[in-house]
Amino acid sequence: MQTLAIIRPDRQLEDSKKVVEAFGYRALATSMVDITPISDSLWSTFLDDLAKGEVDYLILTSANGARICAQLGLNAASIPKSTRVVAIGPATRSALLKEQLRVDLMPSEYSSHGIVRTLSNIAGKKIWVLRSAYGSSELIQGLKKGGAAVNEVVLYTLKKLCGPLQRNFILEVTEGDVAGVLFTSAMTVKAFFDCADLMGTRDRLIARLAHQLVGAIGIPTADALRSYNVEVDALPKDATFSALVSVAHAALKNRAL
């Protein structure tokens, strides 16, 4: 049985392992970042604008953000019908619906660029973006270029991890029999290689990845890998974890022919 290494947030780790195992692989899994909620002073201003019906678009860019919003008290009753709720992709949409929050729009391309392309005729519109401290500047800049008035609430930050679990994971990827490694965010790519740096194994790791299948969930993740001179072999059309595992599986099957 081949092994696929995956890097996922702690709360998604077990479900992600099941997806990998359903394709017939052993899952080697760890988290490379820790999610830490942030108390942003603009949250109360956002709620006030929402209550007054002065938010035309509400954009969420992650499932973690959706969950934190619910923990902070955002609910279906607090979102006026005039406000259009935008989810960056299926995972965020599912998290919002699970919290009983509606979703009005989702771009066909699950990225900041996809949201900007989807929201046309936004000149003069009031938009609030709720996301992590590591959100892409492309989203805010693109919306402002379209003439929108944009505000941002930082819901959480990400702390890079490099403890025994992460070091053992990197060691097995570098020295063990691992068929492929799947990356699901640009931040986890950075955390992965920063930890390898601390271990003194970065060059050996990159050399090993050249002989393994490398998958990226989306374009920002793929760009982050390429910045370390790592070639991306599997990049799904839809930026979902299931789609990533599926295209990685197909690529590995092709290699075996």
VEXDREN-2710 file (C-alpha; in Angstrom, 1 decimal):
% VEXDREN-2710
k/r/px/py/pz
1/MET/0.0/0.0/0.0
2/GLN/1.4/3.4/-1.0
3/THR/1.6/6.3/1.4
4/LEU/0.3/9.8/0.8
5/ALA/1.4/12.5/3.2
6/ILE/-1.1/15.3/3.9
7/ILE/-1.0/18.5/5.9
8/ARG/-4.3/19.6/7.3
9/PRO/-5.7/21.6/10.3
10/ASP/-6.2/19.5/13.4
11/ARG/-10.0/19.5/13.3
12/GLN/-9.9/18.3/9.6
13/LEU/-7.2/15.7/10.1
14/GLU/-9.3/12.6/10.7
15/ASP/-11.8/13.3/8.0
16/SER/-9.0/14.0/5.5
17/LYS/-7.3/10.8/6.4
18/LYS/-10.5/8.9/5.6
19/VAL/-10.6/10.5/2.2
20/VAL/-7.1/9.4/1.5
21/GLU/-7.7/5.9/2.8
22/ALA/-10.9/5.6/0.6
23/PHE/-8.6/5.9/-2.4
24/GLY/-6.5/2.9/-1.1
25/TYR/-3.6/4.7/0.5
26/ARG/-2.0/4.8/3.9
27/ALA/-2.4/8.4/5.2
28/LEU/0.6/10.1/6.8
29/ALA/-0.9/13.2/8.3
30/THR/0.0/16.2/10.5
31/SER/-0.9/19.8/11.0
32/MET/1.8/22.4/10.4
33/VAL/-0.1/25.5/11.8
34/ASP/-2.2/26.3/14.8
35/ILE/-5.3/28.5/14.5
36/THR/-5.5/31.3/17.0
37/PRO/-8.6/33.5/17.1
38/ILE/-8.0/37.3/17.2
39/SER/-10.2/40.0/18.8
40/ASP/-10.4/42.6/16.1
41/SER/-11.8/46.0/17.2
42/LEU/-13.6/46.3/13.8
43/TRP/-15.9/43.4/14.6
44/SER/-18.3/45.6/16.5
45/THR/-18.3/48.2/13.7
46/PHE/-19.0/45.4/11.2
47/LEU/-22.0/44.2/13.3
48/ASP/-23.3/47.8/13.5
49/ASP/-23.1/48.2/9.7
50/LEU/-24.8/44.8/9.2
51/ALA/-27.6/45.7/11.6
52/LYS/-28.2/49.0/9.7
53/GLY/-28.3/47.3/6.4
54/GLU/-25.1/49.0/5.2
55/VAL/-23.3/45.8/4.1
56/ASP/-23.8/44.9/0.4
57/TYR/-21.5/41.9/0.3
58/LEU/-20.1/39.8/3.2
59/ILE/-17.1/37.7/2.1
60/LEU/-15.7/34.7/3.9
61/THR/-12.6/33.0/2.7
62/SER/-12.2/29.9/4.9
63/ALA/-14.2/27.3/6.8
64/ASN/-12.2/28.3/10.0
65/GLY/-13.4/31.9/9.5
66/ALA/-17.0/30.7/9.2
67/ARG/-16.8/28.8/12.4
68/ILE/-15.2/31.7/14.3
69/CYS/-17.9/34.1/13.1
70/ALA/-20.5/31.8/14.6
71/GLN/-18.6/31.6/17.8
72/LEU/-18.5/35.4/17.9
73/GLY/-22.3/35.5/17.6
74/LEU/-23.0/35.9/13.9
75/ASN/-26.2/34.1/13.1
76/ALA/-28.8/34.0/10.3
77/ALA/-31.1/36.6/12.0
78/SER/-28.2/39.1/12.1
79/ILE/-27.7/39.1/8.3
80/PRO/-30.2/41.2/6.4
81/LYS/-31.7/39.9/3.1
82/SER/-30.1/42.8/1.4
83/THR/-26.6/41.5/2.3
84/ARG/-25.2/39.0/-0.1
85/VAL/-23.0/36.3/1.5
86/VAL/-20.1/35.1/-0.5
87/ALA/-18.1/31.9/0.2
88/ILE/-14.8/31.4/-1.5
89/GLY/-15.4/27.7/-2.1
90/PRO/-17.2/24.5/-1.1
91/ALA/-15.5/24.0/2.3
92/THR/-16.3/27.5/3.4
93/ARG/-19.9/27.2/2.0
94/SER/-20.4/23.9/3.9
95/ALA/-19.1/25.5/7.2
96/LEU/-21.4/28.4/6.8
97/LEU/-24.4/26.2/6.2
98/LYS/-23.5/24.0/9.1
99/GLU/-23.6/27.1/11.3
100/GLN/-27.1/27.9/9.9
101/LEU/-25.7/30.8/7.9
102/ARG/-26.8/31.2/4.2
103/VAL/-24.6/31.5/1.1
104/ASP/-25.7/33.6/-1.8
105/LEU/-22.7/33.4/-4.1
106/MET/-19.7/31.2/-4.7
107/PRO/-17.1/31.8/-7.5
108/SER/-16.5/29.1/-10.1
109/GLU/-12.7/29.5/-9.3
110/TYR/-12.2/29.1/-5.6
111/SER/-9.7/31.9/-5.0
112/SER/-9.4/35.6/-4.3
113/HIS/-9.1/36.1/-8.1
114/GLY/-12.3/34.1/-8.5
115/ILE/-14.3/36.3/-6.1
116/VAL/-13.1/39.5/-7.8
117/ARG/-14.2/38.2/-11.2
118/THR/-17.5/37.0/-9.8
119/LEU/-18.4/40.4/-8.2
120/SER/-19.1/42.7/-11.1
121/ASN/-20.7/46.2/-10.9
122/ILE/-19.5/46.8/-7.4
123/ALA/-18.7/50.5/-7.7
124/GLY/-19.9/52.2/-4.6
125/LYS/-20.9/49.0/-2.9
126/LYS/-19.9/48.4/0.8
127/ILE/-18.1/45.1/1.3
128/TRP/-16.8/43.5/4.4
129/VAL/-14.2/40.7/4.2
130/LEU/-13.8/38.3/7.2
131/ARG/-10.7/36.2/7.0
132/SER/-7.3/35.3/8.5
133/ALA/-4.3/37.5/9.1
134/TYR/-2.6/35.8/6.1
135/GLY/-5.2/36.6/3.5
136/SER/-4.1/37.5/0.0
137/SER/-3.8/41.2/-0.8
138/GLU/-5.2/40.4/-4.3
139/LEU/-8.8/40.2/-2.9
140/ILE/-8.8/43.6/-1.2
141/GLN/-7.0/45.3/-4.0
142/GLY/-9.2/43.8/-6.7
143/LEU/-12.4/44.8/-4.9
144/LYS/-11.1/48.4/-4.4
145/LYS/-10.1/48.6/-8.1
146/GLY/-13.7/47.8/-8.9
147/GLY/-14.8/50.8/-7.0
148/ALA/-16.1/49.2/-3.8
149/ALA/-15.6/50.5/-0.3
150/VAL/-13.9/47.6/1.4
151/ASN/-13.4/46.8/5.1
152/GLU/-11.6/43.8/6.6
153/VAL/-12.0/42.0/9.9
154/VAL/-9.1/39.7/10.9
155/LEU/-10.7/36.7/12.6
156/TYR/-7.6/34.6/13.4
157/THR/-3.9/34.1/12.8
158/LEU/-1.9/31.0/12.1
159/LYS/1.1/29.9/14.2
160/LYS/3.6/27.7/12.5
161/LEU/4.3/24.4/14.3
162/CYS/7.6/22.5/14.4
163/GLY/7.3/20.1/17.3
164/PRO/8.0/16.3/17.5
165/LEU/4.9/15.5/15.4
166/GLN/5.9/17.8/12.6
167/ARG/9.6/16.8/12.7
168/ASN/8.7/13.1/12.5
169/PHE/6.4/13.8/9.6
170/ILE/9.1/15.7/7.7
171/LEU/11.6/12.9/8.5
172/GLU/9.3/10.3/7.1
173/VAL/8.7/12.3/3.9
174/THR/12.4/12.8/3.5
175/GLU/13.7/9.3/4.4
176/GLY/10.6/7.0/4.2
177/ASP/8.7/5.4/1.5
178/VAL/6.2/8.1/0.7
179/ALA/4.6/8.2/-2.8
180/GLY/3.3/11.8/-2.6
181/VAL/2.8/14.9/-0.5
182/LEU/-0.4/17.0/-0.7
183/PHE/-0.3/20.7/0.4
184/THR/-3.5/22.6/1.1
185/SER/-2.5/26.2/1.7
186/ALA/0.4/28.5/1.1
187/MET/0.9/29.0/4.8
188/THR/1.4/25.3/5.4
189/VAL/4.0/25.2/2.6
190/LYS/6.0/27.9/4.4
191/ALA/5.6/26.2/7.8
192/PHE/6.7/22.9/6.3
193/PHE/9.9/24.3/4.8
194/ASP/10.6/26.5/7.8
195/CYS/10.5/23.5/10.0
196/ALA/12.7/21.6/7.6
197/ASP/15.2/24.5/7.8
198/LEU/15.3/24.2/11.6
199/MET/16.0/20.5/11.3
200/GLY/18.8/21.2/8.7
201/THR/17.0/18.9/6.2
202/ARG/15.5/21.5/3.7
203/ASP/17.9/20.7/0.8
204/ARG/17.5/17.0/1.2
205/LEU/13.7/17.3/1.5
206/ILE/13.5/19.3/-1.7
207/ALA/15.6/16.8/-3.5
208/ARG/13.4/14.0/-2.2
209/LEU/10.2/15.8/-3.3
210/ALA/11.6/15.8/-6.9
211/HIS/11.0/12.1/-6.9
212/GLN/7.6/12.1/-5.2
213/LEU/4.3/13.3/-6.5
214/VAL/3.6/16.8/-5.2
215/GLY/0.0/18.1/-5.1
216/ALA/-1.4/21.6/-4.4
217/ILE/-5.0/22.4/-3.6
218/GLY/-5.0/25.6/-5.6
219/ILE/-2.9/28.2/-7.5
220/PRO/-1.7/30.2/-4.4
221/THR/-0.5/26.9/-2.8
222/ALA/1.2/25.9/-6.1
223/ASP/2.9/29.3/-6.4
224/ALA/4.2/28.9/-2.8
225/LEU/5.7/25.5/-3.7
226/ARG/7.3/26.8/-6.8
227/SER/9.0/29.6/-4.8
228/TYR/11.0/26.8/-3.2
229/ASN/11.8/25.3/-6.6
230/VAL/9.4/22.4/-6.0
231/GLU/7.5/21.2/-9.1
232/VAL/3.7/20.7/-8.7
233/ASP/2.5/17.5/-10.3
234/ALA/-1.2/17.5/-9.3
235/LEU/-3.4/20.7/-9.3
236/PRO/-7.2/20.1/-9.3
237/LYS/-9.6/22.3/-11.2
238/ASP/-11.8/22.6/-8.1
239/ALA/-9.8/23.7/-5.0
240/THR/-11.2/21.0/-2.6
241/PHE/-9.4/18.4/-0.7
242/SER/-11.3/15.5/-2.3
243/ALA/-10.5/16.9/-5.7
244/LEU/-6.8/17.1/-4.8
245/VAL/-6.7/13.5/-3.6
246/SER/-8.5/12.4/-6.8
247/VAL/-6.1/14.1/-9.2
248/ALA/-3.1/12.9/-7.2
249/HIS/-4.5/9.3/-7.4
250/ALA/-4.9/9.6/-11.1
251/ALA/-1.3/11.0/-11.5
252/LEU/0.1/8.2/-9.4
253/LYS/-1.8/5.6/-11.5
254/ASN/-0.3/7.1/-14.7
255/ARG/3.2/6.9/-13.2
256/ALA/2.7/3.2/-12.6
257/LEU/1.8/2.5/-16.2
END
